[in-house]
Amino acid sequence: MGLATAKAQIIVYLDAHCIPFDGWLDALVAPILDGIAPIVMGAVEAEGGINLSDWARSIQAPLAHLDEFAGLNVAIDRFVFDAVGNFAGPGVFAEDVDLAWRAVDAGFTIVFAPDAHIAHDMGGTFEELRRSYRYGRGRAMLYQRHRHRRRNLLGRDLHVVVYPVLLLLLPVMVLFPFSALVLLVPLYRSRRQRPLLTLLHHFVYGLGTLRQMVAGALCR
C-alpha cells in the first residue's frame, strides 16, 4: 500500500520501534543517488546493546555487497519494483528476503551503508524467541519458493539444515549422552555471544524450520 501511494523514486522502509540516528536518511539514499546500487541496507543495532538480531555487529564494511536485506532499514529504487514486482502477499514469511532474492536474481545489487544507522527495540527474550521461530519458518518457506537456491543449504545456510537435524537427534542424545558433545561446537562458536541463549535461539529457529518443512510437504 505504501509503495502504491508513494510518489518518490526512492522508497524507504523502516520497522516499528526504529529510531534513526542523525544523518541516517542521507547515508541510506546516497549510494542510490550516486548510482552505486539500487538497493541499500542500513545498519541496525538493538536498543540497549548488541543482541542476536544486530546487523551492525556482523557486517561492517562500507558498501559491502549483500545477498539479501532485512526490511527494517532499507532504501529501494522504484525501478527495482517495476522489474521484479512488490513484496509477496499475506501468508508469506520473510517477504523482505524473498524480494531481495528476486532482485538479485534479476541482476540488481544490494550494498550495505553502515552510517545509515538505526536503533531498534527488539523486545525481551520471549519476543526474540518468537522471532527466531518465525525466521526459521520463513527460511524454510524461502527455499520452498526459490528451489534453485537450495545449494546454499550446503554452504552459507548450512544452519538451516543442522539445527532441525539436531532437534531430531535429541532422543539419541538422551540414550547416548556422549553424542551431546556435538553441541559444544555451536556453543564454542557463539562463546562471545551469550552461548546458551544463542543455542536456544538456534533450536527454536530449527523448530520453526521443521514446522514449515512439514507444512510444505503436507500441502503438496
Secondary structure by P-SEA (a helix, b strand, c coil): cccccccccbbbbbccccccccaaaaaaacccccccccbbbbbbbccccccccccccccccccccccccccccccccaaaaacccccccccccaaaaaaaaaaaaabbbbbbbcccbbbbccccaaaaaaaaaaaaaaaaaaaaacccccccccccaaaaaaaaaaaaaaaaaaacccccccaaaaaaaacccaaaaaaaaaaaaaaaaaaaaaaaaaac
